[in-house]
């Protein structure tokens, strides 16, 4: 018990952050007001706040809407995904939002495929489902490469040096000066 109190005093125990959530209220035809609850700081820091954050939230709300109504569950699923991916900058935040949209569309196509009554419906849903699945995988790969920021390595397996030629063995850096 003393250790717990000491940890609380030193601040080493942190309270869990609350996931951001949107609550929308339709105010008119194709118009709504959104209220944000929870900790939006992770997304706000990544986007730099302001117009970019507002635009992203608007887009996520539109993603979860059909005609004049909004679907807070769909919106909060996408918002939760972006938050859980812990974007580091605006590019990551926007890519994560796209990934959430593609995932939702993929699941919608899976549902249509399962409920198709005609072969044409099944074929169309299957094509879209496959394309969306490949798109999501490509987005994951893009995010992984973007986050790694690793230097590309080229390994040369075989070098042939002709008579009178020269070869350099070791690390070669080009400084761009010329």
Contact map, one row per residue, 1 for C-alpha under 8 A:
1111100000000000000000000000000000000000000000000000000000000000000000000000000000000000000000000000000000000000000000000000000000000000000000000000000000000000000000000000000000
1111110000000000000000000000000000000000000000000000000000000000000000000000000000000000000000000000000000000000000000000000000000000000000000000000000000000000000000000000000000
1111111000000000000000000000000000000000000000000000000000000000000000000000000000000000000000000000000000000000000000000000000000000000000000000000000000000000000000000000000000
1111111100000000000000000000000000000000000000000000000000000000000000000000000000000000000000000000000000000000000000000000000000000000000000000000000000000000000000000000000000
1111111110000000000000000000000000000000000000000000000000000000000000000000000000000000000000000000000000000000000000000000000000000000000000000000000000000000000000000000000000
0111111111000000000000000000000000000000000000000000000000000000000000000000000000000000000000000000000000000000000000000000000000000000000000000000000000000000000000000000000000
0011111111111000000000000000000000000000000000000000000000000000000000000000000000000000000000000000000000000000000000000000000000000000000000000000000000000000000000000000000000
0001111111111000000000000000000000000000000000000000000000000000000000000000000000000000000000000000000000000000000000000000000000000000000000000000000000000000000000000000000000
0000111111110000000000000000000000000000000000000000000000000000000000000000000000000000000000000000000000000000000000000000000000000000000000000000000000000000000000000000000000
0000011111110000000000000000000000000000000000000000000000000000000000000000000000000000000000000000000000000000000000000000000000000000000000000000000000000000000000000000000000
0000001111111100000000000000000000000000000000000000000000000000000000000000000000000000000000000000000000000000000000000000000000000000000000000000000000000000000000000000000000
0000001111111100000000000000000000000000000000000000000000000000000000000000000000000000000000000000000000000000000000000000000000000000000000000000000000000000000000000000000000
0000001100111110000000000000000000000000000000000000000000000000000000000000000000000000000000000000000000000000000000000000000000000000000000000000000000000000000000000000000000
0000000000111111000000000000000000000000000000000000000000000000000000000000000000000000000000000000000000000000000000000000000000000000000000000000000000000000000000000000000000
0000000000001111100000000000000000000000000000000000000000000000000000000000000000000000000000000000000000000000000000000000000000000000000000000000000000000000000000000000000000
0000000000000111110000000000000000000000000000000000000000000000000000000000000000000000000000000000000000000000000000000000000000000000000000000000000000000000000000000000000000
0000000000000011111000000000000000000110000000000000000000000000000000000000000000000000000000000000000000000000000000000000000000000000000000000000000000000000000000000000000000
0000000000000001111100000000000000000110000000000000000000000000000000000000000000000000000000000000000000000000000000000000000000000000000000000000000000000000000000000000000000
0000000000000000111110000000000000000111000000000000000000000000000000000000000100100000000000000000000000000000000000000000000000000000000000000000000000000000000000000000000000
0000000000000000011111000000000000011111000000000000000000000000000000000001001100100000000000000000000000000000000000000000000000000000000000000000000000000000000000000000000000
0000000000000000001111100000000000011100000000000000000000000000000000000001001100000000000000000000000000000000000000000000000000000000000000000000000000000000000000000000000000
0000000000000000000111110000000001111000000000000000000000000000000000010011000000000000000000000000000000000000000000000000000000000000000000000000000000000000000000000000000000
0000000000000000000011111000000001111000000000000000000000000000000000010000000000000000000000000000000000000000000000000000000000000000000000000000000000000000000000000000000000
0000000000000000000001111100000111100000000000000000000000000000000001010000000000000000000000000000000000000000000000000000000000000000000000000000000000000000000000000000000000
0000000000000000000000111110000111000000000000000000000000000000000000000000000000000000000000000000000000000000000000000000000000000000000000000000000000000000000000000000000000
0000000000000000000000011111111110000000000000000000000000000000000111000000000000000000000000000000000000000000000000000000000000000000000000000000000000000000000000000000000000
0000000000000000000000001111101110000000000000000000000000000000000000000000000000000000000000000000000000000000000000000000000000000000000000000000000000000000000000000000000000
0000000000000000000000000111111100000000000000000000000000000000000000000000000000000000000000000000000000000000000000000000000000000000000000000000000000000000000000000000000000
0000000000000000000000000111111000000000000000000000000000000000000100000000000000000000000000000000000000000000000000000000000000000000000000000000000000000000000000000000000000
0000000000000000000000000101111100000000000000000000000000000000001110000000000000000000000000000000000000000000000000000000000000000000000000000000000000000000000000000000000000
0000000000000000000000000111111110000000000000000000000000000000000100000000000000000000000000000000000000000000000000000000000000000000000000000000000000000000000000000000000000
0000000000000000000000011111011111000000000000000000000000000000000000000000000000000000000000000000000000000000000000000000000000000000000000000000000000000000000000000000000000
0000000000000000000000011110001111100000000000000000000000000000000000000000000000000000000000000000000000000000000000000000000000000000000000000000000000000000000000000000000000
0000000000000000000001111000000111110000000000000000000000000000000000000000000000000000000000000000000000000000000000000000000000000000000000000000000000000000000000000000000000
0000000000000000000001110000000011111000000000000000000000000000000000000000000000000000000000000000000000000000000000000000000000000000000000000000000000000000000000000000000000
0000000000000000000111100000000001111101000000000000000000000000000000000000000000000000000000000000000000000000000000000000000000000000000000000000000000000000000000000000000000
0000000000000000000111100000000000111111000000000000000000000000000000000000000000000000000000000000000000000000000000000000000000000000000000000000000000000000000000000000000000
0000000000000000111110000000000000011111000000000000000000000000000000000000000000000000000000000000000000000000000000000000000000000000000000000000000000000000000000000000000000
0000000000000000111100000000000000001111110000000000000000000000000000000000000000000000000000000000000000000000000000000000000000000000000000000000000000000000000000000000000000
0000000000000000001100000000000000011111111100000000000000000000000000000000000000100000000000000000000000000000000000000000000000000000000000000000000000000000000000000000000000
0000000000000000000000000000000000000011111110000000000000000000000000000000000000000000000000000000000000000000000000000000000000000000000000000000000000000000000000000000000000
0000000000000000000000000000000000000011111111000000000000000000000000000000000000100110000000000000000000000000000000000000000000000000000000000000000000000000000000000000000000
0000000000000000000000000000000000000001111111100000100000000000000000000000000001100110000010000000000000000000000000000000000000000000000000000000000000000000000000000000000000
0000000000000000000000000000000000000001111111111000100000000000000000000000000000000000000000000000000000000000000000000000000000000000000000000000000000000000000000000000000000
0000000000000000000000000000000000000000111111111000000000000000000000000000000000000001100000000000000000000000000000000000000000000000000000000000000000000000000000000000000000
0000000000000000000000000000000000000000011111111000000000000000000000000000000000000011110110000000000000000000000000000000000000000000000000000000000000000000000000000000000000
0000000000000000000000000000000000000000001111111001100000000000000000000000000000000000110010000000000000000000000000000000000000000000000000000000000000000000000000000000000000
0000000000000000000000000000000000000000000111111101100000000000000000000000000000000000110000000000000000000000000000000000000000000000000000000000000000000000000000000000000000
0000000000000000000000000000000000000000000111111111110000000000000000000000000000000000000000000000000000000000000000000000000000000000000000000000000000000000000000000000000000
0000000000000000000000000000000000000000000000011111110000000000000000000000000000000000000000000000000000000000000000000000000000000000000000000000000000000000000000000000000000
0000000000000000000000000000000000000000000000001111111000000000000000000000000000000000000000000000000000000000000000000000000000000000000000000000000000000000000000000000000000
0000000000000000000000000000000000000000000000111111111100000000000000000000000000000000000000000000000000000000000000000000000000000000000000000000000000000000000000000000000000
0000000000000000000000000000000000000000001100111111111110000000000000000000000000000000000000000000000000000000000000000000000000000000000000000000000000000000000000000000000000
0000000000000000000000000000000000000000000000001111111111000000000000000000000000000000000000000000000000000000000000000000000000000000000000000000000000000000000000000000000000
0000000000000000000000000000000000000000000000000011111111100000000000000000000000000000000000000000000000000000000000000000000000000000000000000000000000000000000000000000000000
0000000000000000000000000000000000000000000000000001111111110000000000000000000000000000000001001000000000000000000000000000000000000000000000000000000000000000000000000000000000
0000000000000000000000000000000000000000000000000000111111111000000000000000001000000000000000000000000000000000000000000000000000000000000000000000000000000000000000000000000000
0000000000000000000000000000000000000000000000000000011111111100000000000000000000000000000000000000000000000000000000000000000000000000000000000000000000000000000000000000000000
0000000000000000000000000000000000000000000000000000001111111110000000000000000000000000000000000000000000000000000000000000000000000000000000000000000000000000000000000000000000
0000000000000000000000000000000000000000000000000000000111111111000000000010011000000000000000001000000000000000000000000000000000000000000000000000000000000000000000000000000000
0000000000000000000000000000000000000000000000000000000011111111100001110010000000000000000000000000000000000000000000000000000000000000000000000000000000000000000000000000000000
0000000000000000000000000000000000000000000000000000000001111111110001000010000000000000000000000000000000000000000000000000000000000000000000000000000000000000000000000000000000
0000000000000000000000000000000000000000000000000000000000111111100000000110000000000000000000000000100000000000000000000000000000000000000000000000000000000000000000000000000000
0000000000000000000000000000000000000000000000000000000000011111110001111110000000000000000000000000000000000000000000000000000000000000000000000000000000000000000000000000000000
0000000000000000000000000000000000000000000000000000000000001111111111100010000000000000000000000000000000000000000000000000000000000000000000000000000000000000000000000000000000
0000000000000000000000000000000000000000000000000000000000000101111111100000000000000000000000000000000000000000000000000000000000000000000000000000000000000000000000000000000000
0000000000000000000000000000010000000000000000000000000000000000111111000000000000000000000000000000000000000000000000000000000000000000000000000000000000000000000000000000000000
0000000000000000000000000100111000000000000000000000000000000000111111000000000000000000000000000000000000000000000000000000000000000000000000000000000000000000000000000000000000
0000000000000000000000000100010000000000000000000000000000000000111111100000000000000000000000000000000000000000000000000000000000000000000000000000000000000000000000000000000000
0000000000000000000000010100000000000000000000000000000000001101111111110000000000000000000000000000000000000000000000000000000000000000000000000000000000000000000000000000000000
0000000000000000000000000000000000000000000000000000000000001001110011111110000000000000000000000000000000000000000000000000000000000000000000000000000000000000000000000000000000
0000000000000000000001110000000000000000000000000000000000001001000001111111000000000000000000000000000000000000000000000000000000000000000000000000000000000000000000000000000000
0000000000000000000000000000000000000000000000000000000000000001000000111111100000000000000000000000000000000000000000000000000000000000000000000000000000000000000000000000000000
0000000000000000000000000000000000000000000000000000000000000011000000111111110000000000000000000000000000000000000000000000000000000000000000000000000000000000000000000000000000
0000000000000000000001000000000000000000000000000000000000011111100000111111111000000000000000000000000000000000000000000000000000000000000000000000000000000000000000000000000000
0000000000000000000111000000000000000000000000000000000000000000000000011111111100000000000000000000000000000000000000000000000000000000000000000000000000000000000000000000000000
0000000000000000000000000000000000000000000000000000000000000000000000001111111110000000000000000000000000000000000000000000000000000000000000000000000000000000000000000000000000
0000000000000000000000000000000000000000000000000000000000010000000000000111111111000000000000001001100000000000000000000000000000000000000000000000000000000000000000000000000000
0000000000000000000110000000000000000000000000000000000010010000000000000011111111100000000000001000000000000000000000000000000000000000000000000000000000000000000000000000000000
0000000000000000001110000000000000000000000000000000000000000000000000000001111111110000000000000000000000000000000000000000000000000000000000000000000000000000000000000000000000
0000000000000000000000000000000000000000000000000000000000000000000000000000111111111000000000011001000000000000000000000000000000000000000000000000000000000000000000000000000000
0000000000000000000000000000000000000000001000000000000000000000000000000000011111111110000010011001000000000000000000000000000000000000000000000000000000000000000000000000000000
0000000000000000001100000000000000000001011000000000000000000000000000000000001111111110000000000000000000000000000000000000000000000000000000000000000000000000000000000000000000
0000000000000000000000000000000000000000000000000000000000000000000000000000000111111100000000000000000000000000000000000000000000000000000000000000000000000000000000000000000000
0000000000000000000000000000000000000000000000000000000000000000000000000000000011111110000000010000000000000000000000000000000000000000000000000000000000000000000000000000000000
0000000000000000000000000000000000000000011000000000000000000000000000000000000001111111000000000000000000000000000000000000000000000000000000000000000000000000000000000000000000
0000000000000000000000000000000000000000011001000000000000000000000000000000000001101111110110010000000000000000000000000000000000000000000000000000000000000000000000000000000000
0000000000000000000000000000000000000000000011000000000000000000000000000000000000000111110110000000000000000000000000000000000000000000000000000000000000000000000000000000000000
0000000000000000000000000000000000000000000011110000000000000000000000000000000000000011111110000000000000000000000000000000000000000000000000000000000000000000000000000000000000
0000000000000000000000000000000000000000000001110000000000000000000000000000000000000011111111000000000000000000000000000000000000000000000000000000000000000000000000000000000000
0000000000000000000000000000000000000000000000000000000000000000000000000000000000000000111111100000000000000000000000000000000000000000000000000000000000000000000000000000000000
0000000000000000000000000000000000000000000001000000000000000000000000000000000000000011111111110000000000000000000000000000000000000000000000100000000000000000000000000000000000
0000000000000000000000000000000000000000001001100000000000000000000000000000000001000011111111111000000000000000000000000000000000000000000000000000000000000000000000000000000000
0000000000000000000000000000000000000000000000000000000100000000000000000000000000000000011111111100000000000000000000000000000000000000000000000000000000000000000000000000000000
0000000000000000000000000000000000000000000000000000000000000000000000000000000000000000001111111110000000000000000000000000000000000000001000100000000000000000000000000000000000
0000000000000000000000000000000000000000000000000000000000000000000000000000000011001010000111111111000000000000000000000000000000000000000000000000000000000000000000000000000000
0000000000000000000000000000000000000000000000000000000100010000000000000000011011000000000011111111100000000000000000000000000000000000000000000000000000000000000000000000000000
0000000000000000000000000000000000000000000000000000000000000000000000000000000000000000000001111111110000000000000000000000000000000000000000000000000000000000000000000000000000
0000000000000000000000000000000000000000000000000000000000000000000000000000000000000000000000111111111000000000000000000000000000000001001000000000000000000000000000000000000000
0000000000000000000000000000000000000000000000000000000000000000000000000000010011000000000000011111111100000000000000000000000000000000000000000000000000000000000000000000000000
0000000000000000000000000000000000000000000000000000000000000010000000000000010000000000000000001111111110000000000000000000000000000000000000000000000000000000000000000000000000
0000000000000000000000000000000000000000000000000000000000000000000000000000000000000000000000000111111111000000000000000000000000010011000000000000000000000000000000000000000000
0000000000000000000000000000000000000000000000000000000000000000000000000000000000000000000000000011111111100000000000000000000000011001000000000000000000000000000000000000000000
0000000000000000000000000000000000000000000000000000000000000000000000000000000000000000000000000001111111110000000000000000000000000000000000000000000000000000000000000000000000
0000000000000000000000000000000000000000000000000000000000000000000000000000000000000000000000000000111111111000000000000000000000010000000000000000000000000000000000000000000000
0000000000000000000000000000000000000000000000000000000000000000000000000000000000000000000000000000011111111100000000000000000110011000000000000000000000000000000000000000000000
0000000000000000000000000000000000000000000000000000000000000000000000000000000000000000000000000000001111111110000000000000000010000000000000000000000000000000000000000000000000
0000000000000000000000000000000000000000000000000000000000000000000000000000000000000000000000000000000111111111000000000000000000000000000000000000000000000000000000000000000000
0000000000000000000000000000000000000000000000000000000000000000000000000000000000000000000000000000000011111111100000000000110110000000000000000000000000000000000000000000000000
0000000000000000000000000000000000000000000000000000000000000000000000000000000000000000000000000000000001111111110000000000110010000000000000000000000000000000000000000000000000
0000000000000000000000000000000000000000000000000000000000000000000000000000000000000000000000000000000000111111111000000000000000000000000000000000000000000000000000000000000000
0000000000000000000000000000000000000000000000000000000000000000000000000000000000000000000000000000000000011111111100001100100000000000000000000000000000000000000000000000000000
0000000000000000000000000000000000000000000000000000000000000000000000000000000000000000000000000000000000001111111100001100110000000000000000000000000000000000000000000000000000
0000000000000000000000000000000000000000000000000000000000000000000000000000000000000000000000000000000000000111111100000100000000000000000000000000000000000000000000000000000000
0000000000000000000000000000000000000000000000000000000000000000000000000000000000000000000000000000000000000011111110000000000000000000000000000000000000000000000000000000000000
0000000000000000000000000000000000000000000000000000000000000000000000000000000000000000000000000000000000000001111111101100000000000000000000000000000000000000000000000000000000
0000000000000000000000000000000000000000000000000000000000000000000000000000000000000000000000000000000000000000001111101100000000000000000000000000000000000000000000000000000000
0000000000000000000000000000000000000000000000000000000000000000000000000000000000000000000000000000000000000000000111111100000000000000000000000000000000000000000000000000000000
0000000000000000000000000000000000000000000000000000000000000000000000000000000000000000000000000000000000000000000111111110000000000000000000000000000000000000000000000000000000
0000000000000000000000000000000000000000000000000000000000000000000000000000000000000000000000000000000000000000000001111111000000000000000000000000000000000000000000000000000000
0000000000000000000000000000000000000000000000000000000000000000000000000000000000000000000000000000000000000001100111111111100000000000000000000000000000000000000000000000000000
0000000000000000000000000000000000000000000000000000000000000000000000000000000000000000000000000000000000000001110111111111110000000000000000000000000000000000000000000000000000
0000000000000000000000000000000000000000000000000000000000000000000000000000000000000000000000000000000000000000000000111111111000000000000000000000000000000000000000000000000000
0000000000000000000000000000000000000000000000000000000000000000000000000000000000000000000000000000000000000000000000011111111100000000000000000000000000000000000000000000000000
0000000000000000000000000000000000000000000000000000000000000000000000000000000000000000000000000000000000001101100000001111111110000000000000000000000000000000000000000000000000
0000000000000000000000000000000000000000000000000000000000000000000000000000000000000000000000000000000000001100100000000111111111000000000000000000000000000000000000000000000000
0000000000000000000000000000000000000000000000000000000000000000000000000000000000000000000000000000000000000000000000000011111111100000000000000000000000000000000000000000000000
0000000000000000000000000000000000000000000000000000000000000000000000000000000000000000000000000000000001001000000000000001111111110000000000000000000000000000000000000000000000
0000000000000000000000000000000000000000000000000000000000000000000000000000000000000000000000000000000001101100000000000000111111111000000000000000000000000000000000000000000000
0000000000000000000000000000000000000000000000000000000000000000000000000000000000000000000000000000000000000000000000000000011111111100000000000000000000000000000000000000000000
0000000000000000000000000000000000000000000000000000000000000000000000000000000000000000000000000000000000000000000000000000001111111110000000000000000000000000000000000000000000
0000000000000000000000000000000000000000000000000000000000000000000000000000000000000000000000000000011011000000000000000000000111111111000000000000000000000000000000000000000000
0000000000000000000000000000000000000000000000000000000000000000000000000000000000000000000000000000001001000000000000000000000011111111100000000000000000000000000000000000000000
0000000000000000000000000000000000000000000000000000000000000000000000000000000000000000000000000000000000000000000000000000000001111111110000000000000000000000000000000000000000
0000000000000000000000000000000000000000000000000000000000000000000000000000000000000000000000000000010000000000000000000000000000111111111000000000000000000000000000000000000000
0000000000000000000000000000000000000000000000000000000000000000000000000000000000000000000000000010011000000000000000000000000000011111111100000000000000000000000000000000000000
0000000000000000000000000000000000000000000000000000000000000000000000000000000000000000000000000000000000000000000000000000000000001111111110000000000000000000000000000000000000
0000000000000000000000000000000000000000000000000000000000000000000000000000000000000000000000000000000000000000000000000000000000000111111111000000000000000000000000000000000000
0000000000000000000000000000000000000000000000000000000000000000000000000000000000000000000000100010000000000000000000000000000000000011111111100000000000000000000000000000000000
0000000000000000000000000000000000000000000000000000000000000000000000000000000000000000000000000000000000000000000000000000000000000001111111110000000000000000000000000000000000
0000000000000000000000000000000000000000000000000000000000000000000000000000000000000000000000000000000000000000000000000000000000000000111111111000000000000000000000000000000000
0000000000000000000000000000000000000000000000000000000000000000000000000000000000000000000000000000000000000000000000000000000000000000011111111100000000000000000000000000000000
0000000000000000000000000000000000000000000000000000000000000000000000000000000000000000000100100000000000000000000000000000000000000000001111111110000000000000000000000000000000
0000000000000000000000000000000000000000000000000000000000000000000000000000000000000000000000000000000000000000000000000000000000000000000111111111000000000000000000000000000000
0000000000000000000000000000000000000000000000000000000000000000000000000000000000000000000000000000000000000000000000000000000000000000000011111111110000000000000000000000000000
0000000000000000000000000000000000000000000000000000000000000000000000000000000000000000000000000000000000000000000000000000000000000000000001111111100000000000000000000000000000
0000000000000000000000000000000000000000000000000000000000000000000000000000000000000000000000000000000000000000000000000000000000000000000000111111100000000000000000000000000000
0000000000000000000000000000000000000000000000000000000000000000000000000000000000000000000000000000000000000000000000000000000000000000000000011111110000000000000000000000000000
0000000000000000000000000000000000000000000000000000000000000000000000000000000000000000000000000000000000000000000000000000000000000000000000001111111000000000000000000000000000
0000000000000000000000000000000000000000000000000000000000000000000000000000000000000000000000000000000000000000000000000000000000000000000000001001111100000000000000000000000000
0000000000000000000000000000000000000000000000000000000000000000000000000000000000000000000000000000000000000000000000000000000000000000000000000000111110000000000000000000000000
0000000000000000000000000000000000000000000000000000000000000000000000000000000000000000000000000000000000000000000000000000000000000000000000000000011111000000000000000000000000
0000000000000000000000000000000000000000000000000000000000000000000000000000000000000000000000000000000000000000000000000000000000000000000000000000001111100000000000000000000000
0000000000000000000000000000000000000000000000000000000000000000000000000000000000000000000000000000000000000000000000000000000000000000000000000000000111110000000000000000000000
0000000000000000000000000000000000000000000000000000000000000000000000000000000000000000000000000000000000000000000000000000000000000000000000000000000011111000000000000000000000
0000000000000000000000000000000000000000000000000000000000000000000000000000000000000000000000000000000000000000000000000000000000000000000000000000000001111110000000000000000000
0000000000000000000000000000000000000000000000000000000000000000000000000000000000000000000000000000000000000000000000000000000000000000000000000000000000111110000000000000000000
0000000000000000000000000000000000000000000000000000000000000000000000000000000000000000000000000000000000000000000000000000000000000000000000000000000000011111000000000000000000
0000000000000000000000000000000000000000000000000000000000000000000000000000000000000000000000000000000000000000000000000000000000000000000000000000000000011111100000000000000000
0000000000000000000000000000000000000000000000000000000000000000000000000000000000000000000000000000000000000000000000000000000000000000000000000000000000000111110000000000000000
0000000000000000000000000000000000000000000000000000000000000000000000000000000000000000000000000000000000000000000000000000000000000000000000000000000000000011111011100000000000
0000000000000000000000000000000000000000000000000000000000000000000000000000000000000000000000000000000000000000000000000000000000000000000000000000000000000001111110000000000000
0000000000000000000000000000000000000000000000000000000000000000000000000000000000000000000000000000000000000000000000000000000000000000000000000000000000000000111110000000000000
0000000000000000000000000000000000000000000000000000000000000000000000000000000000000000000000000000000000000000000000000000000000000000000000000000000000000000011111000000000000
0000000000000000000000000000000000000000000000000000000000000000000000000000000000000000000000000000000000000000000000000000000000000000000000000000000000000000111111100000000000
0000000000000000000000000000000000000000000000000000000000000000000000000000000000000000000000000000000000000000000000000000000000000000000000000000000000000000100111110000000000
0000000000000000000000000000000000000000000000000000000000000000000000000000000000000000000000000000000000000000000000000000000000000000000000000000000000000000100011111000000000
0000000000000000000000000000000000000000000000000000000000000000000000000000000000000000000000000000000000000000000000000000000000000000000000000000000000000000000001111100000000
0000000000000000000000000000000000000000000000000000000000000000000000000000000000000000000000000000000000000000000000000000000000000000000000000000000000000000000000111110000000
0000000000000000000000000000000000000000000000000000000000000000000000000000000000000000000000000000000000000000000000000000000000000000000000000000000000000000000000011111000000
0000000000000000000000000000000000000000000000000000000000000000000000000000000000000000000000000000000000000000000000000000000000000000000000000000000000000000000000001111100000
0000000000000000000000000000000000000000000000000000000000000000000000000000000000000000000000000000000000000000000000000000000000000000000000000000000000000000000000000111110000
0000000000000000000000000000000000000000000000000000000000000000000000000000000000000000000000000000000000000000000000000000000000000000000000000000000000000000000000000011111000
0000000000000000000000000000000000000000000000000000000000000000000000000000000000000000000000000000000000000000000000000000000000000000000000000000000000000000000000000001111110
0000000000000000000000000000000000000000000000000000000000000000000000000000000000000000000000000000000000000000000000000000000000000000000000000000000000000000000000000000111110
0000000000000000000000000000000000000000000000000000000000000000000000000000000000000000000000000000000000000000000000000000000000000000000000000000000000000000000000000000011111
0000000000000000000000000000000000000000000000000000000000000000000000000000000000000000000000000000000000000000000000000000000000000000000000000000000000000000000000000000011111
0000000000000000000000000000000000000000000000000000000000000000000000000000000000000000000000000000000000000000000000000000000000000000000000000000000000000000000000000000000111
